[in-house]
């Protein structure tokens, strides 16, 4: 599914159907976390971390119990590398517990019109009731990129460096379109029941926000995104050219 910069649906297939969304969840986590900067937190907060067990295959930055990190670094490694331990600790720092943070996520989803979504955790590891539609996720992509400069400036990074156990460590982005697809600006990958991707691109006067869910391969989510965006950008270019000739 694609929406434009004004939120209009440009193309959709089963856009209202809810799916497992995996680590796309972390964009909502970042939105709620950044909202908390207005009241209770700071990007420079030093957070004492816990080391959660989130399953044998969970993507982790590798923080240990009692280690510290800045709130800024947690958000960076969460959005770029999709670190589940970072998302877990972001939620604890903001709300004190995972259920309390999920309540904030669902309140925010309702406030921005995500009518087919429900969040159970801040990281996206599969859990009953944790789902969203492609339409809702494209709306979230647009909302996050247009209203949160921190998110927009982070998700376009091909890597991020933060200290782990006191050692500067580079974490590469999970977004294979960065540096390979013209105009891509992020946003977030995911994998649980299937591969997912929520994206944003801009070429000339065309801005697009996408969501692809239920892909059977990692490459498929990126190929589908590129195909949709190529099609819309080519149509837009044709229309702009035609109008200029008429003028």
Residue pairs with C-beta under 8 A, 6 or more apart in sequence:
1 9
1 11
1 12
1 13
1 15
1 134
1 135
1 137
1 138
1 210
1 211
1 212
2 9
2 10
2 11
2 12
2 138
2 208
2 209
2 210
2 228
2 229
2 232
3 9
3 10
3 135
3 138
3 139
3 142
3 208
3 209
3 210
4 10
4 206
4 207
4 208
4 209
5 142
5 146
5 207
5 208
5 209
7 139
7 142
9 15
9 135
9 138
10 208
10 232
11 228
11 231
11 232
12 134
12 135
14 134
15 133
15 134
15 135
15 138
15 211
16 116
16 133
16 134
16 135
17 116
17 133
17 134
18 116
18 117
18 131
18 132
18 133
19 131
19 132
19 133
19 134
19 193
19 194
19 196
19 213
19 214
20 126
20 130
20 131
20 192
20 193
20 194
20 196
20 213
21 124
21 130
21 131
21 132
21 137
21 190
21 192
21 196
21 213
22 124
22 125
22 126
22 190
22 191
22 192
22 193
22 196
23 59
23 82
23 84
23 123
23 124
23 174
23 188
23 189
23 190
23 191
23 192
23 196
24 124
24 132
24 137
24 188
24 189
24 190
24 196
24 197
24 198
24 211
25 87
25 119
25 121
25 122
25 123
25 124
25 130
25 190
26 78
26 79
26 82
26 87
26 122
26 123
26 124
26 188
27 79
27 140
27 141
27 144
27 151
27 155
27 187
27 188
27 198
28 105
28 108
28 109
28 119
28 140
29 78
29 87
29 90
29 91
29 101
29 105
29 122
29 123
30 75
30 78
30 79
30 90
30 144
30 148
30 150
30 151
30 154
31 108
31 140
31 143
31 144
31 148
31 151
32 94
32 101
32 104
32 105
32 108
33 41
33 71
33 75
33 90
33 94
34 75
34 148
34 150
34 151
35 104
35 108
36 94
37 43
40 94
41 71
41 93
41 94
42 71
43 70
43 71
43 72
43 75
43 150
44 70
44 71
44 72
45 70
45 71
45 93
46 68
46 69
46 70
46 71
47 68
47 69
47 70
47 71
47 74
47 89
47 93
48 66
48 67
48 68
49 63
49 64
49 65
49 66
49 67
49 68
49 69
49 85
49 89
50 65
50 88
50 89
50 92
51 63
51 64
51 65
51 85
52 84
52 85
52 88
52 89
54 60
54 84
54 85
54 88
54 123
54 125
55 125
58 84
58 85
58 123
58 125
59 81
59 82
59 83
59 84
59 174
60 83
60 84
60 85
61 77
61 81
61 83
61 85
61 86
61 162
61 164
61 169
61 171
62 85
62 164
62 165
62 169
63 69
63 85
63 86
63 89
63 164
64 165
67 165
69 86
69 89
69 162
69 163
71 90
71 93
73 162
73 163
74 86
74 89
74 90
74 93
75 86
75 90
75 150
75 154
76 154
76 157
76 160
76 162
77 83
77 86
77 160
77 162
77 171
78 86
78 87
78 90
79 151
79 154
79 155
79 188
80 154
80 155
80 157
80 159
80 160
80 171
80 172
80 173
80 174
81 160
81 171
81 172
81 173
81 174
82 174
82 188
82 189
82 190
83 171
84 123
84 124
84 125
87 122
87 123
87 124
88 98
88 122
88 123
90 122
91 97
91 98
91 101
91 102
91 121
91 122
92 98
92 101
94 101
94 104
95 101
95 103
95 104
98 121
98 122
101 122
102 119
102 120
102 121
102 122
105 119
105 122
106 118
106 119
109 117
109 118
109 119
109 132
109 136
109 140
112 139
112 140
112 143
113 136
113 139
114 132
114 136
114 139
114 140
115 136
116 131
116 132
116 133
116 135
116 136
117 131
117 132
117 133
117 136
117 137
118 129
118 130
118 131
118 132
119 130
119 132
120 127
120 128
120 129
120 130
121 127
121 130
124 130
124 190
124 192
125 192
126 192
126 193
132 140
134 211
134 212
134 213
135 211
136 211
137 198
137 211
137 213
138 198
138 209
138 210
138 211
139 209
140 198
141 187
141 198
141 199
141 200
141 209
141 210
141 211
142 200
142 209
144 151
144 152
144 187
145 151
145 152
145 155
145 185
145 186
145 187
145 200
145 209
151 187
152 185
152 186
154 160
154 186
155 175
155 185
155 186
155 187
155 188
155 200
156 178
156 184
156 185
156 186
157 173
157 178
158 172
158 173
158 178
158 179
159 170
159 171
159 172
159 173
160 170
160 171
160 173
161 168
161 169
161 170
161 171
162 168
162 169
162 171
163 169
174 189
175 184
175 186
175 187
175 188
175 189
175 197
176 218
176 219
176 222
177 184
177 199
177 222
177 225
177 226
178 184
178 186
181 201
181 222
181 226
181 229
182 203
183 201
183 202
183 203
183 229
183 233
184 199
184 200
184 201
185 200
185 201
185 202
186 199
186 200
187 198
187 199
187 200
188 197
188 198
189 195
189 196
189 197
189 221
190 196
190 197
190 198
191 218
193 214
194 213
194 214
194 215
194 216
195 215
195 216
195 217
195 218
195 220
195 221
196 211
196 212
196 213
196 214
196 215
196 221
197 210
197 211
197 212
197 215
197 221
197 222
197 225
198 209
198 210
198 211
198 212
199 208
199 209
199 210
199 211
199 212
199 225
199 229
200 207
200 208
200 209
200 210
201 207
201 208
201 210
201 229
201 233
202 208
203 233
204 236
204 237
204 240
205 236
205 240
206 232
206 233
206 236
208 228
208 229
208 232
208 233
210 225
210 228
210 229
212 221
212 224
212 225
212 228
215 221
215 224
